[in-house]
Every structure is written in structure tokens, then in C-alpha cells.
Amino acid sequence: MFAIVETGGKQYQVEEGKYLDVELLEGDKDSKVVFDKVVMIVNGKKSKVGQPYVTGASCEGTIVKHDRAKKVIVYKQRPKKGYRRKQGHRQDFTRVMISKIRTSAQKKSAEAETEEA
């Protein structure tokens, strides 16, 4: 089972127990993150496609670390003019460990269990 989640203006495929590198998120290390904008859930014949998002679905994860990506070199040159510019850029990102992918049915059962306890 996997889901497609939207965050930071991009869409990512997530699976339980896997890491995901996304645009920089607020929050400290080991804090919980919930992605509510689930575009699609793929689970065999129980797959759901949102319009634009699947209602009641979410993905939960934990922030593992905040880091910076490898340097990207931007080099500009005009031939025969003596024009050269070299610039580097490192993009910040957050690594998230996905713990659960929940649908609306799973949310209802989890809420019922907490009410009983």
C-alpha cells in the first residue's frame, strides 16, 4: 500500500516504513508531522483517487533530521566576451520517516477504540 501526498508544492509517493525528503518543514527533530493533502491511495482493489484530495485520508510521520542537499553549480558563460559567472546553491530539506497511512475507515475505527478505552 502506498499513497501520493502533496507538500511544498510537489507530489511525493510515500510508503509506511520508508524515508521521504521534502521541502523544509517547521518542527524539531523527533516531532510528529501529518500530511492531510493525500491525492491518491493505492491498495489493490481498494484504491482511491481524490478530486483533488481523498477525504478523511492522512499520512503520519516523524521528522528524522533537517539537512542541506548536495551543492548545485550554476555556471554562465558568453563565448568570446570574457563573461563567466559561477554560483553554488544548497537546498534545505527535511527527512521524514512515514509511520502510518490512514484512510477514513481506519480513522473511524481508531477513534472508536480510543473512546472505548
ROTIFI-125092 format. One record per residue (C-alpha): x, y, z. Coordinates in nm, 4 decimals. Layout:
! ROTIFI-125092
<atom east="X" north="Y" up="Z"/>
...
END
This chain:
! ROTIFI-125092
<atom east="0.0000" north="0.0000" up="0.0000"/>
<atom east="0.1271" north="0.3443" up="-0.0870"/>
<atom east="-0.0087" north="0.6955" up="-0.1176"/>
<atom east="0.0676" north="1.0089" up="-0.3149"/>
<atom east="0.0939" north="1.3163" up="-0.0929"/>
<atom east="0.1216" north="1.6855" up="-0.1785"/>
<atom east="0.3516" north="1.9089" up="0.0269"/>
<atom east="0.5683" north="2.2066" up="-0.0559"/>
<atom east="0.4032" north="2.2418" up="-0.3970"/>
<atom east="0.5209" north="1.8950" up="-0.5042"/>
<atom east="0.3750" north="1.5449" up="-0.5017"/>
<atom east="0.5567" north="1.2512" up="-0.3413"/>
<atom east="0.4932" north="0.8779" up="-0.3305"/>
<atom east="0.5051" north="0.7528" up="0.0304"/>
<atom east="0.5054" north="0.4067" up="0.1872"/>
<atom east="0.4941" north="0.3011" up="0.5503"/>
<atom east="0.8407" north="0.2479" up="0.6955"/>
<atom east="1.0226" north="0.4488" up="0.4245"/>
<atom east="1.2036" north="0.7824" up="0.4340"/>
<atom east="1.0934" north="1.0899" up="0.2417"/>
<atom east="1.2922" north="1.4071" up="0.1712"/>
<atom east="1.0613" north="1.7100" up="0.1400"/>
<atom east="1.0957" north="2.0874" up="0.1361"/>
<atom east="1.1977" north="2.2340" up="0.4721"/>
<atom east="0.9235" north="2.1890" up="0.7339"/>
<atom east="0.8786" north="2.3600" up="1.0681"/>
<atom east="0.9304" north="2.1409" up="1.3714"/>
<atom east="1.2076" north="1.9869" up="1.5755"/>
<atom east="1.3734" north="1.6500" up="1.5379"/>
<atom east="1.1508" north="1.3583" up="1.6550"/>
<atom east="0.8340" north="1.5698" up="1.6290"/>
<atom east="0.5215" north="1.4376" up="1.4546"/>
<atom east="0.4101" north="1.5547" up="1.1096"/>
<atom east="0.0721" north="1.4907" up="0.9442"/>
<atom east="0.0214" north="1.5231" up="0.5692"/>
<atom east="-0.3504" north="1.5882" up="0.5059"/>
<atom east="-0.3330" north="1.6535" up="0.1324"/>
<atom east="-0.3492" north="1.2930" up="0.0072"/>
<atom east="-0.4025" north="1.2877" up="-0.3686"/>
<atom east="-0.4296" north="0.9087" up="-0.4122"/>
<atom east="-0.4194" north="0.5876" up="-0.2078"/>
<atom east="-0.3223" north="0.2648" up="-0.3870"/>
<atom east="-0.4245" north="-0.0568" up="-0.2109"/>
<atom east="-0.5144" north="-0.3121" up="-0.4781"/>
<atom east="-0.8873" north="-0.3055" up="-0.5490"/>
<atom east="-0.9454" north="-0.0632" up="-0.2585"/>
<atom east="-0.7599" north="0.2205" up="-0.4338"/>
<atom east="-0.8984" north="0.5730" up="-0.4055"/>
<atom east="-0.8355" north="0.8789" up="-0.6206"/>
<atom east="-0.9137" north="1.2204" up="-0.4766"/>
<atom east="-1.0787" north="1.5101" up="-0.6505"/>
<atom east="-0.8491" north="1.6886" up="-0.5723"/>
<atom east="-0.7806" north="1.5150" up="-0.2365"/>
<atom east="-0.9035" north="1.1949" up="-0.0727"/>
<atom east="-1.1427" north="1.2981" up="0.2052"/>
<atom east="-1.0520" north="1.1738" up="0.5503"/>
<atom east="-0.7138" north="1.0339" up="0.4498"/>
<atom east="-0.3809" north="1.1332" up="0.6026"/>
<atom east="-0.0209" north="1.0213" up="0.6365"/>
<atom east="0.1655" north="1.0423" up="0.9647"/>
<atom east="0.5394" north="1.0641" up="1.0066"/>
<atom east="0.8254" north="1.1686" up="1.2304"/>
<atom east="1.0939" north="1.4251" up="1.1477"/>
<atom east="1.4298" north="1.2472" up="1.1382"/>
<atom east="1.6542" north="1.5446" up="1.0544"/>
<atom east="1.6879" north="1.8808" up="0.8849"/>
<atom east="1.9754" north="1.8978" up="0.6374"/>
<atom east="2.1014" north="2.0542" up="0.3161"/>
<atom east="2.1232" north="1.8809" up="-0.0220"/>
<atom east="2.4355" north="1.8481" up="-0.2344"/>
<atom east="2.5619" north="2.1649" up="-0.3956"/>
<atom east="2.4277" north="2.2514" up="-0.7392"/>
<atom east="2.6671" north="2.4575" up="-0.9523"/>
<atom east="2.5176" north="2.7289" up="-1.1739"/>
<atom east="2.7709" north="2.8343" up="-1.4387"/>
<atom east="2.7074" north="3.1030" up="-1.7013"/>
<atom east="2.9389" north="3.1947" up="-1.9860"/>
<atom east="2.9197" north="3.4010" up="-2.3034"/>
<atom east="3.1653" north="3.2840" up="-2.5681"/>
<atom east="3.4354" north="3.5284" up="-2.6850"/>
<atom east="3.3174" north="3.8005" up="-2.4455"/>
<atom east="3.5073" north="3.7189" up="-2.1263"/>
<atom east="3.1853" north="3.6768" up="-1.9280"/>
<atom east="3.1897" north="3.3966" up="-1.6673"/>
<atom east="2.9821" north="3.3576" up="-1.3530"/>
<atom east="2.9926" north="3.0632" up="-1.1158"/>
<atom east="2.7430" north="3.0296" up="-0.8326"/>
<atom east="2.6532" north="2.7429" up="-0.5980"/>
<atom east="2.3289" north="2.6616" up="-0.4191"/>
<atom east="2.2367" north="2.4119" up="-0.1458"/>
<atom east="1.8661" north="2.3490" up="-0.0896"/>
<atom east="1.7378" north="2.2872" up="0.2639"/>
<atom east="1.5251" north="1.9756" up="0.3183"/>
<atom east="1.3591" north="1.7739" up="0.5924"/>
<atom east="1.3822" north="1.3943" up="0.6113"/>
<atom east="1.0587" north="1.2345" up="0.7343"/>
<atom east="1.0033" north="0.8698" up="0.8346"/>
<atom east="0.6491" north="0.7675" up="0.7337"/>
<atom east="0.4807" north="0.5670" up="1.0105"/>
<atom east="0.1151" north="0.5326" up="0.9028"/>
<atom east="-0.1088" north="0.5867" up="0.6033"/>
<atom east="-0.4673" north="0.6214" up="0.7208"/>
<atom east="-0.7928" north="0.6216" up="0.5282"/>
<atom east="-1.1260" north="0.7490" up="0.6574"/>
<atom east="-1.2347" north="0.3953" up="0.7603"/>
<atom east="-0.9148" north="0.3420" up="0.9613"/>
<atom east="-0.9576" north="0.6815" up="1.1304"/>
<atom east="-1.3119" north="0.5926" up="1.2421"/>
<atom east="-1.2004" north="0.2590" up="1.3892"/>
<atom east="-0.9079" north="0.4255" up="1.5714"/>
<atom east="-1.1425" north="0.6878" up="1.7190"/>
<atom east="-1.3851" north="0.4159" up="1.8338"/>
<atom east="-1.1015" north="0.2296" up="2.0085"/>
<atom east="-0.9891" north="0.5414" up="2.1944"/>
<atom east="-1.3464" north="0.6129" up="2.3075"/>
<atom east="-1.3791" north="0.2601" up="2.4499"/>
<atom east="-1.0568" north="0.2913" up="2.6470"/>
END
